[in-house]
Amino acid sequence: MSDSCTSARNAFGSYLQAADGRGSHAALHTHLAGCPGCRAAWNHYRWDHAADSALLEELQDFLGADYTPYRDSSAELAATWRRADPQTPDEVAAFFRSSTAYLYNLIIWQASGNRPDYCAAAVPILRAQKVRTVVGYGCGIGNDTVPLLDAGFTVTGCDYDSPSTRFLRWRLRRHGHDAVVAEPAALPCDATYDALWTIDTLDHLPDIDAALGPLLQRVRLVVCENLAVQRGVSGKIPPPPPRRGHRRDVHPLRVASAARPHRRDGDDLDPCRIYGSRT
């Protein structure tokens, strides 16, 4: 094993917990992107750290005999995305509707501890802003939907019918929640919500304005990831190029909603951003 590989693997522990994305692991990020052996070792390492998690136990119960431990969902997801090469919103939707790799990918990201704790960062501000109802656009397996429900918010999930949302519906029944999980086109056009929660979703939307524009008119706050913070190595789906007329340093949701950010001390390193309408 080369010195660079030894150094990379020795840094796995600190990298796993580097959810604040402070940039101190840029060299490791680059190394993992180019070294298949270390990528495989990183996948194994994350699975080992997820082994005792309740979420992974739920996946085993949900899938039964179809459960595949140590599946490298990141590499699989990236490869299938490249082969499919979806170009239109319908093609992107079709990809996610059938992707079991994405189900595994979301689970290992969360269960290993590699995913930032978006709820911990956002919930205090939501409570201060008297938020009660939330629509989770791109809710996936419910990594945030379930904790928000547990915290007392009324949450409507929104995502394509897929292995991920079927798992989420199963989890909701298991946790005693009766929240709705709807297809994007099935959201009531006259429904209003206090907050739109859209995490790990923006880089999957070919046209953010078309997908979220109408919904942005019916919410007071928007919660999304802080795109300035690196979220780890997944190797999965590359973000679309910046849309014409949009500066790279301006968050697309801020442009779309003409909103201002809620700020607090030190929030440049927060994993999420919260925007509110200009008043």
C-alpha positions as CSV (number, residue, x, y, z in Angstrom):
1,M,0.0,0.0,0.0
2,S,1.4,3.4,-0.9
3,D,2.1,6.1,1.7
4,S,-0.8,8.2,0.3
5,C,-3.2,5.3,0.7
6,T,-2.0,4.7,4.3
7,S,-2.4,8.3,5.1
8,A,-5.9,8.4,3.5
9,R,-7.1,5.4,5.5
10,N,-5.7,6.7,8.7
11,A,-7.8,9.8,8.2
12,F,-11.1,7.9,7.7
13,G,-12.2,8.5,11.4
14,S,-11.9,12.2,11.3
15,Y,-13.3,12.4,7.8
16,L,-16.4,10.5,8.8
17,Q,-17.2,13.1,11.4
18,A,-16.3,16.1,9.2
19,A,-19.9,17.0,8.5
20,D,-19.1,20.7,9.0
21,G,-17.0,20.6,5.8
22,R,-14.3,22.9,6.9
23,G,-12.1,21.9,4.0
24,S,-9.4,20.3,6.1
25,H,-9.9,17.0,4.3
26,A,-9.7,18.3,0.7
27,A,-6.7,16.1,-0.1
28,L,-8.5,13.0,1.2
29,H,-11.6,13.9,-0.8
30,T,-9.4,14.1,-4.0
31,H,-7.6,10.9,-3.1
32,L,-10.8,8.9,-2.6
33,A,-12.2,10.2,-5.9
34,G,-9.2,8.7,-7.8
35,C,-8.3,5.6,-5.8
36,P,-10.6,2.6,-6.2
37,G,-9.0,0.6,-3.4
38,C,-9.4,3.4,-0.9
39,R,-12.9,4.1,-2.1
40,A,-13.7,0.4,-1.4
41,A,-12.1,0.7,2.0
42,W,-14.0,3.8,2.7
43,N,-17.3,2.1,1.8
44,H,-16.4,-0.8,4.2
45,Y,-15.5,1.7,6.9
46,R,-18.8,3.5,6.7
47,W,-20.7,0.2,6.7
48,D,-18.8,-0.9,9.8
49,H,-19.8,2.4,11.6
50,A,-23.4,1.9,10.6
51,A,-23.6,-1.7,11.8
52,D,-25.3,-1.0,15.1
53,S,-27.6,1.7,14.0
54,A,-31.4,1.5,14.3
55,L,-31.8,2.7,10.7
56,L,-29.7,-0.1,9.2
57,E,-31.7,-2.6,11.3
58,E,-34.9,-1.1,9.9
59,L,-33.5,-1.6,6.3
60,Q,-32.8,-5.2,7.1
61,D,-36.3,-5.7,8.4
62,F,-37.8,-3.9,5.4
63,L,-35.8,-5.8,2.7
64,G,-35.7,-9.2,4.3
65,A,-33.9,-11.7,2.1
66,D,-33.1,-8.9,-0.5
67,Y,-30.9,-7.1,2.0
68,T,-27.3,-6.8,0.7
69,P,-24.7,-5.7,3.3
70,Y,-21.6,-3.7,2.3
71,R,-23.2,-2.8,-1.1
72,D,-21.2,0.1,-2.6
73,S,-24.2,2.2,-3.4
74,S,-22.2,5.3,-4.1
75,A,-20.2,3.7,-6.9
76,E,-23.3,1.9,-8.2
77,L,-25.3,5.1,-8.2
78,A,-22.7,7.0,-10.0
79,A,-22.3,4.3,-12.7
80,T,-26.0,3.9,-13.3
81,W,-26.5,7.6,-13.5
82,R,-23.8,7.9,-16.1
83,R,-25.3,5.0,-18.1
84,A,-28.8,6.5,-17.9
85,D,-27.6,10.0,-18.6
86,P,-31.0,11.6,-17.8
87,Q,-31.5,14.9,-19.5
88,T,-35.2,15.8,-18.9
89,P,-37.3,16.1,-15.7
90,D,-39.1,12.9,-16.8
91,E,-35.9,11.0,-17.3
92,V,-34.6,12.1,-13.9
93,A,-37.8,11.1,-12.2
94,A,-37.7,7.7,-13.9
95,F,-34.1,7.2,-12.6
96,F,-35.1,7.8,-9.0
97,R,-38.3,5.9,-9.2
98,S,-36.4,2.7,-9.8
99,S,-33.1,3.2,-7.9
100,T,-32.5,0.8,-5.0
101,A,-28.9,2.0,-4.9
102,Y,-30.2,5.4,-3.9
103,L,-32.1,3.8,-1.0
104,Y,-28.8,2.3,0.3
105,N,-26.9,5.5,-0.4
106,L,-29.2,7.6,1.8
107,I,-29.2,5.0,4.6
108,I,-25.4,4.6,4.8
109,W,-24.8,8.3,4.6
110,Q,-27.1,8.8,7.6
111,A,-26.4,5.6,9.6
112,S,-22.6,5.9,9.5
113,G,-22.7,9.4,11.0
114,N,-21.3,10.9,7.8
115,R,-24.5,13.0,7.1
116,P,-24.7,16.5,8.7
117,D,-27.3,16.9,11.4
118,Y,-29.5,19.3,9.5
119,C,-32.4,19.0,12.0
120,A,-30.2,20.0,15.0
121,A,-29.1,23.1,13.1
122,A,-32.5,24.2,11.8
123,V,-35.1,23.2,14.4
124,P,-34.2,26.0,16.9
125,I,-34.8,28.6,14.1
126,L,-38.0,27.0,13.0
127,R,-39.3,27.0,16.5
128,A,-38.3,30.7,17.0
129,Q,-40.1,31.5,13.7
130,K,-43.2,29.6,15.0
131,V,-43.1,27.1,12.2
132,R,-45.7,24.3,12.6
133,T,-46.2,22.9,9.1
134,V,-43.4,21.7,6.9
135,V,-43.4,20.2,3.4
136,G,-40.3,18.1,2.8
137,Y,-39.6,18.2,-0.9
138,G,-37.3,15.3,-1.8
139,C,-37.9,13.6,1.5
140,G,-36.3,10.3,0.4
141,I,-36.1,7.8,3.2
142,G,-37.1,10.4,5.8
143,N,-33.8,11.2,7.3
144,D,-35.2,14.6,8.3
145,T,-39.0,13.8,8.0
146,V,-39.0,11.4,10.8
147,P,-37.0,13.6,13.3
148,L,-39.2,16.6,12.4
149,L,-42.3,14.6,13.1
150,D,-40.8,13.4,16.4
151,A,-40.0,17.0,17.2
152,G,-43.7,17.9,16.9
153,F,-43.9,19.4,13.5
154,T,-46.7,18.5,11.0
155,V,-44.8,17.3,8.0
156,T,-45.9,16.4,4.5
157,G,-43.4,14.4,2.6
158,C,-43.0,14.9,-1.1
159,D,-40.9,12.7,-3.5
160,Y,-41.2,10.3,-6.4
161,D,-42.7,6.9,-5.6
162,S,-39.5,4.8,-5.3
163,P,-37.7,2.2,-3.1
164,S,-36.7,5.1,-0.9
165,T,-40.3,6.4,-0.3
166,R,-41.7,3.0,0.1
167,F,-39.2,2.5,2.9
168,L,-40.2,5.8,4.3
169,R,-43.9,4.9,4.4
170,W,-42.9,1.6,6.1
171,R,-40.9,3.6,8.7
172,L,-43.7,6.0,9.3
173,R,-46.0,3.1,10.2
174,R,-43.4,1.6,12.4
175,H,-42.9,4.9,14.3
176,G,-46.6,5.5,14.7
177,H,-46.8,8.5,12.3
178,D,-49.6,9.0,9.8
179,A,-47.9,11.7,7.7
180,V,-48.7,11.9,4.0
181,V,-46.0,11.2,1.4
182,A,-47.1,12.6,-1.9
183,E,-45.8,12.7,-5.5
184,P,-44.6,16.2,-6.5
185,A,-47.5,16.5,-8.9
186,A,-50.0,15.4,-6.3
187,L,-49.3,18.2,-3.8
188,P,-52.5,20.2,-3.5
189,C,-52.0,23.4,-5.5
190,D,-53.8,25.5,-2.8
191,A,-52.0,24.1,0.2
192,T,-49.8,26.4,2.2
193,Y,-47.0,25.5,4.6
194,D,-44.9,27.4,7.1
195,A,-41.6,26.0,5.7
196,L,-40.3,24.2,2.7
197,W,-37.6,21.7,3.6
198,T,-35.4,20.6,0.7
199,I,-32.2,18.9,1.6
200,D,-29.9,16.9,-0.7
201,T,-32.4,17.6,-3.5
202,L,-31.3,20.7,-5.4
203,D,-28.6,18.9,-7.3
204,H,-31.2,16.5,-8.6
205,L,-33.5,19.1,-10.1
206,P,-32.9,19.9,-13.8
207,D,-34.9,23.1,-13.4
208,I,-35.2,24.5,-9.9
209,D,-37.6,27.3,-10.9
210,A,-40.0,24.9,-12.6
211,A,-39.9,22.3,-9.8
212,L,-40.1,24.7,-6.8
213,G,-41.3,28.0,-8.1
214,P,-45.0,27.6,-7.4
215,L,-44.3,26.1,-4.0
216,L,-42.0,28.9,-3.0
217,Q,-45.0,31.2,-3.2
218,R,-46.8,29.3,-0.6
219,V,-44.2,29.0,2.2
220,R,-42.7,31.5,4.7
221,L,-39.3,29.9,5.1
222,V,-37.1,27.7,3.0
223,V,-34.5,25.2,4.5
224,C,-31.8,23.8,2.2
225,E,-28.3,22.6,2.5
226,N,-25.4,25.1,2.7
227,L,-23.9,24.6,-0.7
228,A,-20.6,26.2,0.4
229,V,-20.1,23.3,2.8
230,Q,-18.6,20.1,1.4
231,R,-20.9,17.1,2.3
232,G,-18.5,14.3,1.9
233,V,-17.5,11.9,-0.9
234,S,-20.4,10.0,-2.4
235,G,-19.3,9.9,-6.0
236,K,-23.0,9.8,-6.9
237,I,-24.8,12.4,-9.0
238,P,-22.9,15.4,-10.4
239,P,-24.8,18.7,-10.0
240,P,-26.2,20.3,-13.1
241,P,-24.2,23.3,-14.5
242,P,-25.2,26.7,-13.3
243,R,-28.3,28.0,-15.1
244,R,-27.8,30.9,-17.5
245,G,-27.8,34.2,-15.7
246,H,-27.1,32.7,-12.2
247,R,-23.9,33.5,-10.4
248,R,-22.2,30.5,-9.0
249,D,-21.9,32.1,-5.5
250,V,-25.7,32.9,-5.3
251,H,-27.9,30.1,-3.9
252,P,-30.5,29.2,-6.5
253,L,-33.3,29.1,-4.0
254,R,-32.4,32.6,-2.9
255,V,-32.6,33.7,-6.5
256,A,-35.9,31.9,-7.1
257,S,-37.6,33.1,-4.0
258,A,-36.1,36.6,-3.7
259,A,-35.5,35.7,0.0
260,R,-33.1,36.8,2.6
261,P,-31.1,34.3,4.8
262,H,-31.7,34.0,8.5
263,R,-28.2,34.3,10.0
264,R,-26.6,33.6,13.4
265,D,-23.1,33.7,14.7
266,G,-20.9,31.1,13.1
267,D,-23.5,30.0,10.6
268,D,-21.0,30.1,7.7
269,L,-20.2,26.5,8.8
270,D,-23.7,25.4,9.5
271,P,-24.8,22.5,7.3
272,C,-28.0,24.2,6.2
273,R,-29.4,27.6,5.2
274,I,-32.7,29.0,6.1
275,Y,-34.3,31.7,4.0
276,G,-37.4,33.8,4.7
277,S,-39.4,36.2,2.5
278,R,-38.4,39.8,2.5
279,T,-40.4,41.9,4.8
